[in-house]
Amino acid sequence: MTSELYWLTLTLLLTAVLWVPYILDRVFTLGLWPALSESKPAPGRQSPWADRAIQAHQNAAENLIVFAPAVLTAHAIGISTPLTKLAAVSYFLARLVHFVVYTAGIPVIRTLSFVVGWLAQVTILLSILRWI
């Protein structure tokens, strides 16, 4: 397994578990039965941090749509360079930081971590095009 695939797998795992904190909040704030029976509670019925965690999770899923195919394409055509390896690690760390600071309501670091993740995606895509 290449380093890029390893970090993609960790990113997939991270994205797969980002729902846990806000669902636990839903159980604690609304109760077990409403948490299980309502498909999605109205905004403001959960803790403010949980509402932000939901948005951060959605953002992570939306960005995974670009990152995963980029890594898989690079792997399929045999591109694995120190720069793509760094980009894959950076993407994972940026998404982790993004979730934490978005959930905590820290705006500037949230934006910076998003930009780092975006630059990592662009780096892999430009490597596929052999522009860098």
C-alpha positions, 0 to 999 in steps of 0.5 A, a space after each residue: 500500500 502506498 503512503 497516499 492510499 494509507 492516508 486516504 484510508 485513514 481519511 475515510 475512517 475519520 469521515 466515517 466516525 465524525 457523526 459520533 459526537 453529534 449523535 451522542 449530543 442528540 441522545 443527551 439533549 433530546 433523549 434516546 427515543 427522539 434521537 432514534 425516531 427523528 430523522 433530523 431534528 430542527 436546527 437549534 434543538 441540539 447543542 450549538 457545538 453539535 450543530 457545527 459538528 454536523 456542518 463540519 462532517 458535511 464539509 468533510 464528506 463534500 471534500 472527500 468527493 475530490 480527495 478520494 478520486 484524486 488519490 485513486 487516480 494518482 495510484 492507478 497511473 503510478 504517481 507517488 512522489 514525496 509531494 503527493 505523500 506530503 499532500 495526503 498526510 496534510 489533507 488528513 491532518 487538515 481535515 482533522 483540525 478542521 473538524 475540531 476547530 469548526 466544532 469548537 467555533 474557532 473561525 480563523 483556524 477553521 478557514 486556514 485548515 480548509 485551505 490547507 486541505 484544498 491545497 493538498 487536493 490541488 497538489 495531487 491533481 496537479 501531480 496527476 496532470 504532471 504540472 508539478 
